[in-house]
Amino acid sequence: MVSFPAGTMFVKSICGSKFVKIGEKLFEMLDSLVEEIGEENVVQDITNNGSNHVLADKLLEEKRPHLYWSSCVAHCIYLMLEDI
């Protein structure tokens, strides 16, 4: 999903079941999406805070310093409630 001033738009669906637990592979997927959408059109990436996603987004921020990563609030709340 991509959100921009005119609204939210579905871009594509990717089956990541074979690489979802590998941060470097997630990075490659995210980087190719940024390339496809256009680096100048991407500001932020929001994912869960699993170590694989944190690594992928760290690599993405190293390659593209103007991009920012944010943890998904819904996922964080779910984890907090799970601990309770």
MIRODO-12350 format. One line per 5 residues: number of its first residue (from 1); for each residue x, z, y of C-alpha. Coordinates in steps of 0.02 Angstrom, whole numbers, plus 50000, padded with zeros to 5 digits. Example, Ala and Ser with C-alpha at 12.3 -4.5 7.8 and 13.67 -1.06 7.14 Angstrom:
BEGIN
1	50615,50390,49775 ~ 50684,50357,49947
//
This chain:
BEGIN
1	50000,50000,50000 ~ 50059,49963,50175 ~ 49988,50047,50328 ~ 50000,49968,50500 ~ 49902,49973,50664
6	49771,49850,50602 ~ 49738,49953,50445 ~ 49799,49978,50268 ~ 49836,49833,50152 ~ 49875,49817,49967
11	50039,49721,49945 ~ 50071,49716,49758 ~ 50069,49811,49596 ~ 50226,49833,49493 ~ 50234,49906,49318
16	50379,50026,49328 ~ 50352,50113,49162 ~ 50521,50056,49096 ~ 50621,50119,49246 ~ 50515,50248,49338
21	50631,50391,49287 ~ 50790,50304,49344 ~ 50827,50329,49529 ~ 50944,50180,49544 ~ 50811,50064,49471
26	50679,50135,49587 ~ 50798,50100,49731 ~ 50817,49919,49676 ~ 50627,49900,49671 ~ 50602,49983,49842
31	50743,49882,49918 ~ 50669,49719,49853 ~ 50499,49767,49927 ~ 50579,49804,50096 ~ 50665,49635,50086
36	50501,49549,50042 ~ 50401,49634,50180 ~ 50541,49618,50306 ~ 50658,49759,50352 ~ 50600,49752,50533
41	50422,49790,50474 ~ 50463,49947,50373 ~ 50489,50119,50451 ~ 50448,50247,50317 ~ 50435,50268,50129
46	50322,50404,50060 ~ 50344,50455,49878 ~ 50334,50612,49773 ~ 50481,50731,49777 ~ 50544,50704,49599
51	50733,50694,49587 ~ 50724,50509,49539 ~ 50623,50467,49695 ~ 50735,50574,49807 ~ 50888,50480,49741
56	50805,50311,49763 ~ 50756,50350,49941 ~ 50927,50423,49982 ~ 51006,50259,49925 ~ 50878,50162,50026
61	50915,50264,50183 ~ 51103,50237,50157 ~ 51079,50049,50148 ~ 50947,50041,50285 ~ 50982,50186,50406
66	50828,50157,50514 ~ 50709,50192,50367 ~ 50645,50367,50336 ~ 50583,50452,50178 ~ 50442,50579,50175
71	50378,50678,50029 ~ 50195,50650,49985 ~ 50096,50799,50050 ~ 49965,50786,49913 ~ 50101,50795,49780
76	50182,50946,49864 ~ 50015,51038,49873 ~ 49981,50997,49691 ~ 50149,51072,49642 ~ 50116,51229,49745
81	49944,51253,49668 ~ 50016,51223,49495 ~ 50138,51368,49524 ~ 49995,51483,49576
//
